[in-house]
């Protein structure tokens, strides 16, 4: 990804005096957050006591992650997912993963 950014903006964008650029890549609508608790919300806004599995340490770690997330001020959201645009088989696979459906076609990927 950095090579692509360098190609777009030139090598000067990555000089010692440049602004740090952090790129998060992912499809946030494809897979749910680990443990079902998103760092977009502080721990006070998340239901923690449903299964009584998260203690003070996990809440503290969650709040640290949330504080880090809030430091990012410029967010670019892509409107269209193009990764599987030309691959109907991959589109079907991603849909089955989202829906939690398993069939024999997945065995061909192994």
C-alpha positions in Angstrom: 0.0 0.0 0.0 2.8 2.4 0.8 4.3 1.8 -2.7 1.0 2.8 -4.2 0.9 6.0 -2.1 4.4 6.8 -3.1 3.5 6.3 -6.7 0.5 8.7 -6.4 2.3 11.4 -4.4 5.9 10.9 -5.2 8.8 10.0 -2.9 8.8 13.5 -1.3 5.6 12.7 0.6 7.7 10.2 2.7 10.6 12.5 3.6 11.7 12.9 7.2 9.7 16.1 7.5 6.4 14.6 6.2 3.3 14.0 8.1 2.9 10.4 9.1 0.3 8.5 7.2 -1.4 5.4 8.6 -3.6 3.3 6.3 -6.1 0.9 7.7 -7.3 -1.5 5.1 -10.3 -3.7 5.5 -13.9 -4.2 4.9 -15.6 -3.2 8.1 -18.9 -4.6 6.9 -17.5 -8.0 6.1 -16.5 -9.4 9.5 -17.8 -8.4 12.9 -15.3 -7.0 15.5 -13.5 -9.6 17.6 -15.4 -10.3 20.8 -18.3 -8.2 19.3 -17.0 -5.0 20.9 -15.9 -2.2 18.6 -13.2 0.3 19.5 -15.4 3.0 18.0 -17.2 3.2 21.3 -15.7 3.7 24.8 -16.1 0.8 27.2 -18.8 2.7 29.1 -21.0 2.5 26.0 -20.5 -1.3 25.6 -22.4 -4.0 27.4 -19.7 -5.9 29.2 -21.5 -7.8 31.9 -23.7 -10.0 29.6 -21.3 -13.0 29.9 -19.1 -11.6 32.8 -16.0 -12.4 30.8 -14.4 -9.0 30.6 -12.6 -7.7 33.7 -11.1 -4.3 34.5 -7.9 -5.1 32.5 -9.8 -5.8 29.3 -11.9 -2.6 29.8 -8.7 -0.6 30.3 -7.2 -2.1 27.1 -10.4 -1.3 25.2 -10.4 2.3 26.4 -6.7 2.6 25.3 -7.6 1.3 21.9 -10.6 3.6 21.7 -8.5 6.6 22.6 -6.0 5.7 19.9 -8.8 5.4 17.4 -10.1 8.8 18.3 -6.7 10.4 17.5 -7.3 9.8 13.8 -8.9 12.9 12.4 -9.1 12.3 8.7 -11.0 9.2 7.6 -11.7 8.3 3.9 -14.4 5.8 3.4 -14.7 4.1 0.1 -18.2 3.8 -1.4 -17.6 0.8 -3.5 -15.9 -2.5 -2.8 -14.0 -3.4 -5.9 -11.8 -6.3 -4.6 -14.1 -9.0 -5.8 -15.9 -7.0 -8.6 -14.6 -9.3 -11.4 -14.7 -12.5 -9.5 -18.2 -14.0 -9.0 -16.9 -17.0 -7.1 -15.1 -14.8 -4.6 -18.3 -12.7 -4.3 -20.3 -15.9 -3.5 -17.6 -17.0 -1.0 -17.7 -13.6 0.9 -21.5 -13.7 1.0 -21.5 -17.2 2.5 -18.9 -16.1 5.1 -21.1 -13.1 6.0 -24.2 -15.3 6.3 -22.3 -18.1 8.1 -23.3 -20.6 5.4 -21.0 -23.5 4.7 -21.2 -25.7 1.6 -18.9 -28.0 -0.4 -17.5 -25.3 -2.6 -15.3 -24.1 0.3 -13.4 -27.4 0.2 -11.9 -26.4 -3.2 -10.1 -23.6 -1.5 -8.0 -25.8 0.7 
